[in-house]
Structures are given as C-alpha cells and as structure tokens.
Amino acid sequence: MCCDVLFVCSSYAAGMCSATTMLLALVPQGGHIVTTTDCYRRTRQFIQTILPKMGITCTVIDPSDLAGLQRALEQHEVSLFFSESPTNPYLRCVDIPAIAKLCRKTGTVVCVDSTFATPVNSRALAL
C-alpha cells in the first residue's frame, strides 16, 4: 500500500546523495536557502560551505523560529526552505503547516526530509 502520492520519484543509495541532488536541482545560482540548525550536520555543511561557491546563500534558523523564517522570507528572495522533521539528531518536529503557509505567500518551495517519521507518520505532501 502506498502511503503518499507521488507523480515523480527518485531513489538513492545514500541520504546525502538525495539531499545534494535535491538542493542542486531546486536552487538556482543566486538563490537563497533557509534551513534549520538541527538539520543533519553534513547537509548543513554542504549548504553553508559548498553552495556559496556556486552563488547560493543561506539563512540558518532554529526549527521553531517562525519569526526568523518570516524575516528571511522578507529579506531575501528565498528559493527553498529545507528541514527535517523529526530533525537529526535531536528529533525535534517542525511545524510543517505553519512553515508551508508562510512559504506559499512568497512562492518558496518547502522540502522536508521525514526519514525518521516515514510516510506512515508524516504526510508532508498533503500539507
């Protein structure tokens, strides 16, 4: 039984391959990413150290800081919001509906890695 509905799907051997491919595909040169402090450390390092070499900037916020997200959306032309829920390694859950609502207003793509939750517990596509 399928737990979520997708029209296009890719699978990868490693989470970092999936994350880097997604980031490179969805964020153009000159784009801006908002991510969270609780994001998997290697993903956050890729966002903060490799992507700037490609002209991509970022803002890192606490996963519960909706005001920080709002400020980033107002101050930058944000291409993508990326987080995990639950986060790795602290298992904090982000407020996906509230984040999606803020990001929709500016046309910002929301990407949530829910590896720990699985589609059984996280139906992000429905939000």
matplotlib code that plots the C-alpha trace (Angstrom):
import matplotlib.pyplot as plt

x = [0.0, 1.3, 1.4, 1.8, 1.0, 3.9, 4.0, 7.7, 10.1, 13.8, 15.7, 19.3, 21.7, 22.5, 20.7, 23.4, 23.1, 19.4, 19.8, 22.6, 20.8, 17.6, 19.4, 21.3, 18.1, 15.8, 18.0, 19.4, 22.6, 22.0, 19.2, 18.8, 18.0, 16.6, 17.5, 17.5, 20.2, 19.0, 19.5, 21.8, 25.2, 26.8, 23.7, 24.0, 27.8, 27.1, 24.6, 26.9, 30.3, 29.8, 26.7, 28.1, 30.9, 28.0, 26.5, 23.8, 23.4, 21.6, 20.0, 20.1, 17.3, 16.1, 13.4, 10.8, 11.7, 8.8, 9.5, 13.1, 11.7, 9.3, 12.3, 14.4, 11.4, 11.1, 14.9, 15.8, 14.3, 14.2, 14.2, 13.9, 13.1, 14.7, 14.4, 14.0, 11.1, 11.8, 15.2, 18.5, 19.9, 17.6, 14.3, 12.5, 9.4, 9.0, 5.5, 5.2, 1.7, 2.9, 6.1, 4.2, 1.7, 4.5, 6.4, 3.4, 3.0, 6.4, 6.4, 9.1, 9.5, 9.3, 11.2, 11.0, 13.1, 11.0, 13.3, 12.7, 9.0, 8.4, 5.2, 3.3, 3.7, 4.4, 2.1, 4.0, 2.7, -0.9, 0.2]
y = [0.0, 3.4, 5.9, 9.1, 10.1, 11.0, 11.6, 11.5, 9.7, 9.1, 6.8, 7.0, 4.7, 7.4, 10.3, 12.8, 11.9, 12.6, 15.8, 17.3, 16.3, 17.9, 21.1, 21.4, 20.7, 23.2, 26.1, 28.2, 30.2, 33.3, 31.5, 31.6, 28.6, 28.7, 25.7, 24.7, 24.4, 20.8, 19.7, 16.8, 18.3, 17.2, 18.6, 21.9, 22.0, 21.4, 24.3, 26.6, 25.8, 24.3, 26.1, 29.6, 28.7, 28.3, 31.7, 30.2, 31.9, 30.6, 31.6, 29.1, 29.3, 27.4, 24.8, 26.5, 30.1, 31.0, 34.7, 34.1, 32.3, 35.3, 37.7, 35.6, 35.5, 39.3, 40.0, 37.5, 36.0, 32.6, 29.7, 26.8, 26.1, 22.8, 21.0, 17.5, 16.5, 15.0, 16.6, 14.7, 14.1, 15.9, 14.5, 17.9, 18.2, 21.3, 22.9, 21.9, 23.5, 26.9, 26.8, 25.9, 28.7, 31.3, 30.0, 29.8, 33.5, 34.1, 31.1, 29.4, 25.7, 23.7, 20.5, 18.3, 15.2, 12.9, 9.9, 9.3, 9.7, 7.7, 8.3, 6.4, 9.2, 12.2, 13.1, 16.2, 16.1, 16.6, 19.8]
z = [0.0, -1.0, 2.0, 0.0, -3.6, -5.9, -9.6, -9.9, -7.6, -7.4, -5.1, -4.0, -2.1, 0.5, 2.1, 1.3, -2.4, -2.2, -0.3, -2.5, -5.7, -4.5, -3.5, -6.8, -8.8, -6.9, -6.1, -8.9, -8.9, -6.9, -5.0, -1.2, 1.1, 4.6, 6.7, 10.3, 13.0, 13.7, 10.1, 9.6, 10.1, 6.7, 4.8, 6.7, 5.9, 2.2, 2.3, 4.2, 2.5, -0.9, -2.2, -1.6, -4.1, -6.6, -5.7, -3.4, 0.0, 3.1, 6.4, 9.3, 11.8, 14.8, 13.7, 15.9, 14.9, 12.6, 13.1, 11.9, 8.8, 8.2, 8.4, 6.0, 3.5, 3.7, 3.5, 0.7, -2.4, -0.9, -3.3, -0.8, 2.8, 3.8, 7.1, 8.6, 10.8, 13.1, 12.9, 13.0, 15.6, 18.2, 16.9, 17.1, 14.9, 12.8, 12.3, 8.6, 8.1, 9.5, 7.5, 4.3, 4.9, 5.2, 2.3, -0.1, 0.2, -1.5, -3.8, -1.8, -2.2, 1.0, 1.3, 4.4, 4.9, 7.0, 7.1, 10.8, 10.6, 7.4, 5.3, 7.9, 10.4, 8.2, 5.2, 4.1, 0.6, 2.0, 3.6]

ax = plt.figure().add_subplot(projection="3d")
ax.plot(x, y, z, "-o")
ax.set_aspect("equal")
plt.show()
